[in-house]
Structure formats: C-alpha cells, structure tokens
C-alpha cells in the first residue's frame, strides 16, 4: 500500500489488517510510518520508507 501512513492509505491498511491480510506499507514520511507500526501493533505488517514516484 503506497501512502500507508495517512489518509485513505492508512484506513486501507487498518481494514486489511482487521481482515487478517499481510500488509506492506510504503510512504515518504518515515516517522509517520513508525507511528503507524506502533498504532497497528501487527506482526503481519511490514513498513518501508520510500518514494515510488517517477522522477525521471
């Protein structure tokens, strides 16, 4: 899930985890990702601080 740390992305992460999915969450905001990881407290979530935009 790109944009996982806030807004719609965060809610999709929450819903997915509640439905027993494994989630890979990506976002530019590393500190917000860490907060999300603590908030969700799931061993089925993996977070990555990265930029998926096409800069070229």
N, C-alpha and C positions, 0 to 999 in steps of 0.2 A: 504494500500500500504506500504510494507516494503521498506526501503531505500528511503523514500519520500523526504528527504532533499536535494538530489543532483542527478546529472546524469539522467539516464533513469527514475528512480522513480519520480524525480521532474517533468519531462516532461509528464509522465503519469498523475500525479496529475493535472498539468496545463490543459491538454487536457480534463480530466474528468470533471473538474470544468467548463470549457468552454462549455461542453455539458450537463450542469445542473445536474451533478451527485453529490451525497453526498460522501465525501471522508474522510476516516480515515487514517491518515498518521502516520507512525511509523518510528523512526530512533534512532540510538545510539547517534547522535550528537544533543543534546538539543538546543544549541544556533542556529544551522542551521535550526532546526525546527521552532524556534521562528521567524527567518528571513523569512522563507517560509510563515509562517502565516501572517506576515505583508505584504509581497510581493503579496500574493494572495488575501488578504482582502475579504474573503468569509465567510459568515455565514453557509456555507454548508461543512466546513472543520473542522475536529477535529484532534488534534495532540497529540501524546503520545511518550514520550522519553522512549524507552525500547529496550531490547535485545531479539530477537526472535531466537537466535541460540541455539542449543542443546549442552550445555557444559558438559553433563554427558554421 
